[in-house]
Amino acid sequence: MAKQIKSPSLINYNYCTIKITRSRLEYGLLAIPTSILNLFPKESNELLIYFDGSKILSKKSFVISEKNREARVYGLSEWYKKNKLVEDDEIVIQLLDRKDNVYGFITEKKFIDVNNKIQKKFDESSNGKKAESNLISLSEWNKTDLEQAALRELYRLSKEETQERKQRQRKNTKSKDAVPPQLRITLDQIYRGVCQVCEFWFLKKDMRPYFEIHHLDVSLGNHPKNLIIVCANCHRQFEFADVEKEYNDDGWLVEVFFNQNSFLVNQAILELNAKDFIKTTYS
C-alpha cells in the first residue's frame, strides 16, 4: 500500500512527488499511487509527457493492472539514466491537459530550480509588463491561479528585511523611489484596485482598476508590510487626517483610525502562513 507523507514545501507553493524505488528504477517504470489515480486516465492508454520542462512531447504507455492492482507508466529507463536518479529520489508529477492526457514529469531538484529562477526574474522585473508576465509564469509553473500566485509571492517578499526608503535627488528636489514593478503587480492582482480601508474602487477608461499605494511609514522602504492599496480619498486621509494605526503581532496593519473613525484593514496575506505550503510525497 502506498504511503503518503506531508512535509513543509521547499518553496512557497504546494506540490506532490512520487518517491522512486529500486525495483521501479531497474524496470524503468513508475508506479502510480492509488491516491492520485484520479489524475490519470480511467483505462490503460498512452500518455503525452513533457520531461524536465521540455517543449517536446514523448509518448509513454500507461497500464492499469488488475492483477497487481496497480497503475504504471512504462518506458522511463532512458529518462532515469539521463537524470542519474537513484533510489528514494523524487519526481514531481503535474496534470497539464486531462482531455489529451498531457503530463509534466520533472525531478524535484529541477522543479525547484526552475521555480527559483522564475522568482528571481520576477524580483528583477524592470517594468510592470515584465513583472506581470513573470507572475503568470509562476502561476502556470505551479498550476495555481494568478491571485494565489500573487498572494504567495507577497508572502515570500514579506519575509525580507525592511529597508530604509531611498531618496533620489532630482535637480533641487528629492523624490522617493517608486514601488517596484513586482510589488505593484502583486498588490494589483490580489486587491484588484479595491481600497483595503474603505473598499471603494472604480475602473479607468482602459478598464483597469485605479488605485494608489500608500507608504505607512515614509522612512521605510517598499516592504509589503509598509504598503497598502488605497483609494485617493483614503490616501489623502492618511496624509492629512489625525491618524492612529493598529498592527498585529507580525507587523501588518489591521485597523486604522481617521479622526477617531475606525476602519478594519483588509490584509489578504493573513490568510496564509508557512503551514499552508505543503509537499505531499507518495512512496
N, C-alpha and C positions, 0 to 999 in steps of 0.2 A: 504494500500500500504506500502511495506517495506521501512524503512528509511535506508539510507546509510550515515555513518558518518566517515570521515577520521580524524585521530589524530596522534600525534607523537607516533611511536612504542616504546614500553617499552624495546626493545632490538635493536641491530643494524641490524635487518632483517625485511622484510615485512611479515605480516601475517594478516589473516582475522578471525573475530569471529562472532558468532551469539548470540545475547542477548536473554536470556530466559525470557519469560513472565509467569505470574502467572497461566494463563489458560493452557499453554503448560506443565507446571510442574505438574499440577493436573491430566492431562490426560496422562502424561508420553510419550509425543511425541515432535518432533522437526519440526517446520515449516521451509521449505527451501525457502529463498527469491528468487524471480524470477531472480534477477540479477546474481545469482550464480547457476542457474539450469543447466547451461552448464557443470558443474562438475559432474552432476548426470545422470543416465540413462534417455533416452527419453520416456520410458514407465515404468509403475509400475513393480517393480522387487524386488528381495532380495539383500540386501547389506551385504557385509562381513566387519565387523568393528573391528579394534584394539582399545580398550578403554584404555585411560591413558598410552599409550606406551606399553601395554601388548603384549606378543608374541602369545596370544591366540585369534583366530578369533571368533566373535559372529555374528550370522545371525539375521538381523532385516529387517522388511518389509518397503519397500519404495513405497508409494502410491501417484499417481498423481490424484487429484480430479478435474474433470472438473466442478463439481457443485460449489465447493468452490474456484476454480481457484488457487489451492494451492497444493504444494507437501509436503508430510510429511514422517518422519521416526518414526515408532511406536516401542513400547516395551522398552522404556528408563527409566521407573519408578525406577527400581532397581538401575540403574547407578546414577540417580539423587539423590536417597536417600543415596547411598554409599558416594557420594561426598558432601552431605549436601548442595546441590545447592538451592539457593533462587532466588526470582525474581530479574532480572537485572544482575545476574551472566552471564558470557560469556564463550562460548565453541569455541575452535579452531578446524576448520574442514580442513582436508587435503585429497586430492585425491592421493592414493598410486598406484592404478592399475586400469585404466579405463576399460580395457578389461574384467577383472574379478570382477569389481565393488567392489574394496577393498578401504576402507577409514580409516582414523585415526580420532577419536574423543577424545579430551582431554580438561580439564578445562584450562582456560587461565593461572591460577596460576601455575598449574603443568607444562604446556608447557614452561613457562618462567623459572621455577626452573630447569627443565631438561636441557634447553639451557645453563643456567648459570653453571651448573655442568660440562657440556661438555667443556665449555670455560675454566673453572678452570683446568680441566685435560690437555687441550691444552696448557695453560700457564705454567703448571708444567711438560711438557713433558721432559723426561730425555735424549732423543735422537731423531734423525731425523725420524726414523721409527715410533715411537710413536706419534710424532708431526704430521706426515702425516696421520696416522690413525685417530687421533682426529680431524684433519681438515676435513677429509672425513665424519666423524660422524656429524660434524656441518653442512656440506653441505647437507647430507641426512636428517637430522632432520628438516632443514629449507626449504627443497625442492628447492634448488638453485644449480647452477653448481659450480664446485670446484673453478674456478677463481673468481667468485663473492663472494664466502665464504671467500677466501683469502683476497680479497680487503676489505671486511667489517671487517675482523679481524685486518688487518693492520690499518684501520681507528680507530678501538677501541683502539688498543695498542698505537696509536699515541697520544691519549688523556692523556696518563700517563705522569707524570712529567719527565723531563730529569734528569738523574743521572750521576754523575761523573764516568767515565770509571775506573773500578777497576784494580789494578795492582796486579798480583800474583807473589810471589817470587819463582823462580825455581833455586835452588843452588845459583850461583853467578850472575844470570841474572834475569831480570824482563820480564814477558810476559803479554800482555793484555788479558782479558777474551775473549773467543771466542764468536761469535754471538750465542745467544740461539737458540736451535733447532726450536722452534715455529716461530721465526722471519726468520730464514734461509729458512724454508719450505714455509712460506708465500710469501717471495720475489721470491723464485724459481717458485712457482705456478703462480704468477702474470706476471713475465717477461720472464719466460722460458729460462733464460740464455742470453737474448738479452741485450747487453750493453745499459744502459739508456742514455749514452752520444753519442756514435757513431753508435749504432745499430748492431755492429759486434757480431756474435755468431758462435759456432760450437758444434758438438756433440762429446762426448768422445767415446772410444771403447765400453763402456757399453750402448751407445745410450742415455745417459743422457746429458743434456746441461752442458757445462763447464762455470763457472762464478766465479768471485771474488767479495767480498764485501768490499767496502772502507768506513772507518770512516771519515767523513768530518772534524771533529774536534777530534784530538787524545785525548783530555782531557775529552770528553763527553762519556756517556755510549752508550749502544746498544739501543738507541731510534730510532724509524723508521725514524724520520727526520734527523738523523745523519748517516744513512746508505744508500748506493747506490750500485746497481748492475753494475759492470763494467767488461770489458774485461781486459786482462793482460796489453795491451798497454796503455789503459786509466788509469789503476791503477798506472802504472809507471809515467805517466804524472802528476797525482795528487801528487805523491811523489816528483818528481824532476823538473818539469817544473815551469815556472813563472805562477802561478795560481791566477785567480780572480773569485769570486763566487757571483752570484746574487740570492737572496732569495725573495719569495713573502711575503706578509704581515703575512701569517700563519707560516712562518719559513721553507718552503720547498724550496730546491734548484731548480731553474728553468732555470738557464743559467750558463755556466762555460766558462772561457777563458783560453786556454792553449797558452802561449806566444802570447797573443792578438788575437788568433784564437777563434771565438765564436762558441759554441755548445749549442743548446737548450736541456734541460734535460727532458726526458720522465718521468713524475710523474703521474702514473695511478690513484693515490689516489685523484688527483684533480678533478676526475670525480664524486666524492662522496661528500656529505655533510649531515648534520643531517636531512635536509628536505627530503632526499631520503628514510628515514626509516619510513615507513607508516604502521599504523594499520587501517584496514577497519572494521568497526562494522556494522552489519546488525541487525535491530530490527523490 
